[in-house]
Amino acid sequence: MTDAQETAAEDRLPAPGAPTSGSAPVPLLDPREGIPPVTADVDGLAAIVRTFAAGSGPVAIDAERASGYRYGQRAYLVQLRREGAGTALVDPVACPDLSGLAAAIGGAEWVLHAATQDLPCLAEIGMRPGTLFDTELAGRLAGFPRVGLGAMVENVLGYALEKGHSAVDWSTRPLPEPWLRYAALDVELLVDLRDALAEELTAQGKLGWAV
């Protein structure tokens, strides 16, 4: 991306209500609806299925693994957010079959960041997207030099995510509240990021590539 392209991108990208260009990033400290409880039983999972089926628009999804502490790449926490449903945190150890949840949101676009990292562990618990938008890939296609989630949220939306818990042992039970806050915030702005990047890719004539 040239200097002129980068300036134009900065003029286009911030979402409504985001900090103005040139201002310091605003720390994102808490989820909008607070930290949701971790769902770890059949009844709780059924409630999430109903809530997310009734939501609208794309579904932001993330998964936390413990690859630095455990063999394998299994998911130890799954985070989801959708308009009209809010954010949900699901324990895939206690609820190892999320195929019902996947079916409930199967017609929606799934939004992940660096999807190749999470798709294998999501598939193990029955979650396979029909339509996918990868915000990391979109950032690469748009020409951003730094495409980590924290850098993208800061550069595109003007918010600073706290990334200090990215490499903790997510197989820990119970999960500490600061870790859960971090996990919920990872999906808080993912759809907003998707929308801004889709607008930028449309302007560059590359949206079809991302799709």
N, C-alpha and C positions, 0 to 999 in steps of 0.2 A: 504494500500500500504506500503510495507516495504521500508527501507531506500535505499536498492539496486534497488528496482523497481522504486522508485521516481527519483533516479539519472538517471536510464536508460530512464525514461519517459522524463526528462528534456533534455537529449541528443537528443531524437527523435523529440520532439514536435515543436520547433520554426519554423515558416514559413520562406520561403526565404525572405531575406531583413529585418527580425526581429532582434532586438538587440541580441547580443550574450549572452549565459548563464552566469549568475553572474553579469551582468551589471545592473545598476539602470534602472527601467522602464522608457520608453520615454513617456512624456505626449502627449496625442492625443488631440490637441487643436481645429482643424478645419477639416471639411469634405474635401475630396480630390477635389471635384468640387465646394466647397463653400456651403453655406446654401441655399437649394432650397426654392422657394416660397411655401407658403401653398396653395394647390389647394382647391378652395371652390366654384366651379361652374361647370356646365355640360360640357362646352367646354374644360376646363382645365382637367377634369377627362377623357374625351374622348382621349385627347392627351396622358395622362399617360397610358391609356389602350393600345394604339397603341405602345407606346415606350416599355412598359414592355412585350408585346406580341412578339416584335421583338428582345428582349434580349435573352441571353443564360444562361443556368445553373440554379442552385438553386436560390430561392428568399428569401432574408432575410426580416423578417416581425416583427414588434413590434407595440404595441398599448399603449397609455397613457390614464389612467383613472383619476378620481377625487374622489376616494373612501373615502378619509379623509374629503371631503368637501360636497359631494353629496350622496344622497341615490342611491343605485343601482351600477352597475359595467359597465355602458356604456362606450364606447370608445369616447374620445374627440380629439384624434389625432392618425392617422395610418401612420407608417413609413415603406417604402419598399426600397430595394436596389437589383439590379440585374446587372450582367455583361452585358455591352452594353447599359444599360438603366440608370445607375447612381442611385441616391437616389431621392425619392419622398416623400413629406409630404402631407397627405390628411386630410381635415377637415370632419369627418363623421357626424357632425351636419348639415353642409351645404350640404353634399353629403351623405345622409343616406343609399343609396342603392349602395353597391360596388360589387354586384353580377357579373356585367359585367367585372370588374377588376379580380375578382376571376376566372371567366371563361377563361380570357385571359392567366392567369398563372397557370391554373388548372392542366396542365400536368407536371409542374415542381415540384421539391421537395421544400417544404416550410421549412425554417429554423427559429425556434423561440427559445428563451431562457425562461425556465419556462413556457412552453406552456399552462399548465392548468390554468394559470392566465389570459391569453389573448384569448384563444379559445372561451369562452362564449361570450365575447363582440364582437369578430370578427364575430361569427355566427349571432349575432343580426343584423349586417349590410350586411349579405349575403356572408361572406367569410368563406369557409370551405375547408380545405386542402384535397387533394387526397393522398399525400405522405408527411410525416412530419419527420423532424429531430430536436429533442429537445437537445440543447447543455447543458442545466442543467442536464438532465437525463444522457446524455453521460458522463459528468464529474463525476457524482455519480458512474456510472458503471466502469469508469476508475480508481476510487479510490481516487479522489481528495478530500481533507478535506474541502475545501471552494469552493462552486460552484455558488456563485453569479456572475453575468456577469462581474463586475469590477475585481473580483479576478481571474476569469478564463482568461480574456483577458490579465491580467498582468502576471499570472503564465505560461500561454501557449504561448502567442505571444510576451510578453515583452513590452506591451504598457499600459499606465495608463489612464483610462477613468475618466472624472470628473463626479461624481455622485450626486452633490449637489442639483439637481433639481428633484430628483426622486419622492418626495412627495409633489410637489406643486399642486396648483389648476388648472388642465389642462382644466377646463371649462372656464377659463379666455379668453376673447376676447378683443383686439387682443392678441395673444401669444407673449410675449417678445422675442427678438432675442436670448438672452442667452439660453432660454428654447428650442428654435428651434434648436440651435446648439447642445445642449445636446441630443435632440431627434434624430437628424440626425446621430450623432456619435454612438448612440446605435445600429444602423444597419451597421455601416461602416465596421466593421471587423467580423461580425457574420458568413459570409460564410467562411472566413479564419479560424475562430475558429472551425467551423464544419469540415473543411478539416483536420485540425491538430488532432482533437479528433477522427475522423474516422480512421486516420492512427494509432493512439495510440490504439484504440479499436481493430483494425485488428491485431496489434502486440500481444495483450492480448487474441485474440481469442473470443472477445465479440461483434464484430460489429453487428452480427445477432441479439443480444439482443436489441441493440439500435434501429435497424430498426424495 
